[in-house]
Amino acid sequence: MTPEQLLNIANNRSLIVVVADGMHEPPLDVLGGRTPWQAADCECMDAMMHDSISLVPDGLEPNTDVALLTLLGYDAGECANCRAPFEALGLGIEVDKDDMVLRCNLVSMHNGMITSHCGEGLTGEQAMVVVDLLNGRFGCDNLHFYNGNGFRALLKVKGMTDLPSSVPPHNILNQPYQSHMIDNATLARINVEAIALLSTLGFPANGIWLWGAGRAGSFAPFAYNGASISGTQLVRGISRAVGMDVIDVDGADGTFTTNLRGKCDAAISAIGNHQFVLVHVEACDEASHSLDVKGKIDMIKRIDTELVAPLREYASGHDVALVITSDHGTSSIIGKHLAGKVPCYVQI
């Protein structure tokens, strides 16, 4: 199946698309040659028509923003460096065309290495304290930190013309971070000083990592009357950027305990007055980045029973098409995104 074929389903009937972020990966030796999906024994998805799809065009990185823009019918190659501004939009932050926005992970560090890209164990209250401290130390008219969703903070900078490059923190776990620092002297200094500032707090996140710099883009409205359900600011921001309705669900927070039943109920309600509903689930990707194979399997099981099962039942009785897929693969062995096709489960 091509992205165009998937999207064209909405020409003839209402369509719900569930994107389980990072769910796919190849067979693993630790699972006896099975994939995490196979180990999860997904009865509902297994009963659907099996296909495959590539949502990452050749030459582009296998990331969620690229995949979702492709799924929604946009040229992801023209939207390079928009991820951080998308997340800002998801938080309701105003971003001018000359502003630069960077992702700012609140990370765990030990002996000069990033040991957790997500400050594992960091509470929302602690994240707010960290961001307040960062603004107290570095904030000014041209530079401001914003609290996001848990470990996902943002930094907005005015007056910086060149976009600096850096690497995602989940790609350099347990490696000396100094050799991967962002290639802008001012931002690198802030990053290093922030690590020193936060090291005395005793929080799970005792440092920051600046990466993913970008500027806001401009998008034509989405081709269908669409709605989006997600606990991640990136997906919410992309949805807002293309004019989709963004639906809030209590407890939908992108974590392992996310409210899947609430997302299901919201999708069923939304499809009553929308042609296209996107449901995004983040936790499989987070488990993979944390090298948590068991957590990934458990989350896939939850998706199958708590989300896919009731959506299949509803769709079969209401002339609604249902598609379950991933945006990209993510390895739970090395913690990195994977290029290539991903499975696609279809009920029409």
C-alpha positions in Angstrom: 0.0 0.0 0.0 1.2 3.5 -0.8 0.5 6.6 1.4 -1.7 7.9 -1.4 -3.8 4.7 -1.5 -4.2 4.8 2.3 -5.4 8.4 2.3 -7.7 7.8 -0.7 -9.7 5.4 1.4 -11.2 8.5 2.9 -12.7 9.5 -0.5 -15.3 6.7 -0.1 -15.9 6.3 3.6 -14.9 7.7 7.0 -11.4 6.5 8.0 -9.7 6.0 11.4 -5.9 5.6 11.3 -4.1 4.4 14.4 -0.3 5.1 14.3 1.5 3.1 16.9 4.8 5.1 17.0 7.8 2.8 16.6 5.8 -0.4 17.0 7.6 -2.3 14.2 11.0 -3.9 14.3 12.6 -7.0 12.8 12.7 -10.4 14.5 14.9 -10.4 17.7 17.2 -13.1 18.9 16.0 -12.4 22.5 12.5 -13.3 21.4 13.5 -16.5 19.6 13.4 -15.0 16.2 10.0 -13.3 16.7 9.1 -9.6 16.5 7.7 -7.8 19.5 4.4 -7.7 17.6 4.4 -11.5 17.2 5.4 -11.9 20.8 2.5 -9.8 21.9 0.1 -12.2 20.2 -2.2 -9.5 18.8 -5.5 -11.4 18.0 -7.3 -8.3 16.8 -4.6 -6.9 14.4 -3.8 -10.4 13.3 -7.5 -10.9 12.1 -7.2 -7.8 9.9 -6.0 -7.7 6.3 -2.1 -7.5 6.3 -0.2 -5.1 4.1 2.8 -2.9 4.3 3.6 0.7 3.8 6.5 3.1 3.7 5.8 6.5 5.1 9.4 7.7 4.9 10.5 8.9 1.4 14.0 7.9 0.2 16.7 10.2 1.5 14.7 11.4 4.6 15.3 10.4 8.2 12.8 7.8 9.6 11.2 10.2 12.1 7.6 10.8 13.2 7.3 14.3 11.6 8.4 13.0 8.2 6.1 9.9 8.4 3.0 11.8 9.5 3.4 14.6 7.0 3.7 11.9 4.3 0.7 10.1 5.6 -1.3 13.3 5.5 -0.3 14.0 1.9 2.4 16.6 2.3 5.9 16.7 0.9 8.0 16.0 4.0 11.1 17.0 2.2 9.9 20.6 2.1 9.3 20.6 5.8 12.8 19.9 7.0 13.7 21.4 10.4 10.1 22.0 11.4 9.9 19.5 14.2 10.7 21.7 17.2 8.3 24.5 15.9 5.6 21.8 15.5 6.1 20.9 19.2 5.9 24.6 20.1 2.6 24.9 18.1 1.3 21.8 20.0 2.0 23.6 23.3 0.2 26.8 22.0 3.5 28.8 21.8 3.5 31.6 19.3 6.4 31.2 16.8 7.3 34.0 14.4 8.9 33.2 11.1 12.3 34.5 12.3 12.2 32.5 15.6 14.3 29.4 16.0 13.0 26.6 18.2 15.1 23.8 19.6 14.1 20.6 21.4 15.5 20.5 24.9 15.4 17.0 26.4 15.7 16.8 30.2 18.1 13.9 30.4 19.9 11.8 33.0 23.7 11.9 32.9 26.4 10.0 34.7 30.2 10.1 34.2 30.0 12.4 31.2 27.4 10.2 29.4 23.7 10.4 28.7 22.2 7.4 30.4 18.5 8.2 29.8 17.2 10.5 27.0 14.0 11.0 28.9 15.2 11.6 32.5 13.6 8.4 33.5 11.5 8.9 36.6 11.3 12.6 36.2 7.9 14.0 37.5 5.9 16.8 35.9 6.5 18.9 38.9 10.2 18.4 38.8 10.2 19.3 35.1 8.6 22.6 35.9 11.2 23.3 38.5 14.0 22.6 36.0 12.5 24.9 33.3 12.0 27.7 35.9 15.7 27.3 36.9 16.8 27.4 33.3 14.9 30.6 32.6 16.2 32.1 35.8 19.7 31.5 34.7 19.6 32.0 31.0 16.2 33.5 30.1 16.2 37.0 28.4 14.3 38.9 25.7 15.8 36.7 23.0 15.9 33.3 24.8 13.2 31.4 26.7 12.7 27.8 27.8 9.2 26.3 27.8 7.9 23.3 29.8 6.5 20.6 27.5 5.3 17.2 28.3 7.5 15.7 31.0 11.1 15.5 29.8 10.3 17.3 26.5 11.1 21.0 27.0 11.7 23.6 24.3 14.0 26.6 23.8 12.9 29.5 21.6 15.7 31.8 20.4 15.4 35.1 18.5 18.0 36.7 16.3 20.0 33.6 15.4 20.4 33.3 11.7 22.0 29.9 11.2 20.4 26.6 12.3 22.9 24.6 14.4 23.1 20.9 14.0 23.2 18.3 16.8 22.3 14.6 17.3 19.3 13.2 19.1 20.1 12.1 22.7 18.6 8.7 22.2 21.2 8.0 19.5 24.2 8.6 21.8 23.2 6.8 25.0 26.1 5.7 27.1 28.6 7.6 24.9 30.7 10.7 26.0 28.4 13.6 25.2 31.1 16.2 24.8 32.0 14.9 21.3 28.4 15.3 20.2 27.6 18.8 21.5 25.5 21.2 19.4 27.7 23.1 16.9 26.9 26.6 18.1 29.2 28.1 20.7 26.5 30.1 22.6 24.1 27.2 22.7 26.9 24.7 23.6 27.9 26.9 26.5 24.3 27.1 27.7 24.0 23.3 27.5 27.2 22.7 29.5 26.3 25.3 32.1 22.8 23.9 32.4 24.3 20.5 33.2 26.3 22.0 36.0 23.3 23.9 37.3 21.0 20.9 37.4 23.6 18.4 38.7 22.9 19.5 42.4 19.1 19.1 42.3 19.0 15.4 43.0 16.3 14.9 40.2 16.3 12.0 37.8 17.0 14.5 35.0 20.3 16.2 35.9 21.1 17.8 32.5 19.7 19.0 29.3 20.3 18.2 25.6 19.7 20.8 22.9 18.9 19.4 19.5 16.5 19.5 16.5 16.7 23.3 15.7 14.1 24.5 13.3 11.8 27.3 12.0 8.1 27.3 11.4 6.7 26.3 8.0 3.5 27.1 6.1 1.0 24.4 5.0 -2.1 24.2 2.9 -5.2 22.9 4.7 -5.5 19.1 5.0 -7.5 17.5 2.2 -10.2 16.2 4.5 -12.3 17.3 7.5 -9.9 15.8 10.0 -9.4 15.3 13.7 -6.3 14.2 15.7 -5.9 12.5 19.0 -2.5 12.4 20.6 -0.7 13.0 23.9 2.5 14.2 22.2 3.0 17.8 21.3 4.7 17.0 18.0 1.6 15.3 16.6 -0.7 17.9 18.1 1.4 20.6 16.5 1.5 19.0 13.0 -2.3 18.5 13.2 -2.8 22.2 14.1 -0.4 23.3 11.4 -2.5 21.6 8.7 -5.9 22.7 10.1 -7.1 19.5 11.8 -9.2 19.6 14.9 -7.0 18.6 17.9 -9.0 16.6 20.5 -8.0 16.5 24.2 -8.3 13.2 26.1 -7.7 13.1 29.9 -4.8 10.8 30.7 -3.5 10.7 27.1 0.0 11.6 27.9 2.3 9.5 25.7 3.4 7.2 28.5 3.0 3.5 29.2 -0.1 4.3 31.3 -1.7 6.5 28.6 -5.5 6.4 28.5 -6.1 4.2 25.4 -9.8 3.6 26.1 -10.3 7.3 26.3 -8.6 7.7 23.0 -10.8 5.0 21.5 -14.0 6.7 22.8 -12.7 10.1 21.5 -12.0 8.6 18.0 -15.5 7.0 17.9 -17.1 10.3 18.8 -15.0 12.3 16.4 -15.6 10.1 13.4 -19.3 11.0 13.6 -18.5 14.5 12.3 -15.1 14.0 10.6 -14.1 12.2 7.5 -10.6 11.3 8.8 -9.5 10.7 12.4 -5.8 10.1 13.4 -5.0 8.4 16.7 -1.4 8.4 17.6 0.1 6.3 20.4 3.7 7.1 21.5 4.7 4.5 24.1 6.1 1.8 21.9 8.7 4.2 20.6 9.6 5.3 24.1 10.0 1.7 25.2 12.3 1.1 22.2 14.5 4.1 23.0 14.7 2.8 26.5 15.8 -0.6 25.3 12.7 -2.1 27.1 11.7 -5.1 25.0 9.2 -6.3 27.5 7.6 -2.9 28.0 7.2 -2.6 24.2 5.5 -6.0 24.0 3.2 -5.1 26.9 2.2 -1.8 25.2 1.5 -3.6 21.9 -0.8 -6.0 23.8 -2.6 -3.0 25.3 -3.0 -1.3 21.9 -4.5 -4.5 20.5 -7.0 -5.1 23.3 -7.9 -1.6 24.5 -7.8 0.3 21.3 -7.9 -1.8 18.2 -10.5 -4.3 19.5 -13.3 -1.8 20.3 -12.4 0.3 17.2 -12.8 -2.8 15.0 -16.2 -3.6 16.5 -17.4 0.0 16.0 -16.0 0.3 12.5 -17.6 -3.0 11.3 -21.1 -1.7 12.2 -20.8 1.9 10.9 -19.2 1.7 7.5 -16.0 3.1 8.8 -12.6 2.0 7.5 -9.8 1.3 10.0 -6.0 1.2 9.5 -3.4 0.3 12.1 0.3 1.1 11.3 3.5 2.5 12.5 5.2 5.7 11.4 8.6 4.0 11.3 10.3 1.1 13.0 12.3 1.6 16.2 14.8 -0.9 17.5 14.5 -1.9 21.2 18.0 -3.4 21.0 19.9 -0.3 19.8 17.2 2.3 20.6 17.2 3.9 17.1 14.6 4.6 14.4 14.6 2.2 11.4 14.0 2.9 7.8 12.0 0.8 5.5 8.4 -0.5 5.2 6.3 -1.1 8.2 3.3 -3.5 8.6 -0.2 -2.1 7.9 -3.4 -3.7 9.2 -6.6 -2.8 7.3 -10.3 -3.3 7.8 -12.5 -1.9 5.0 
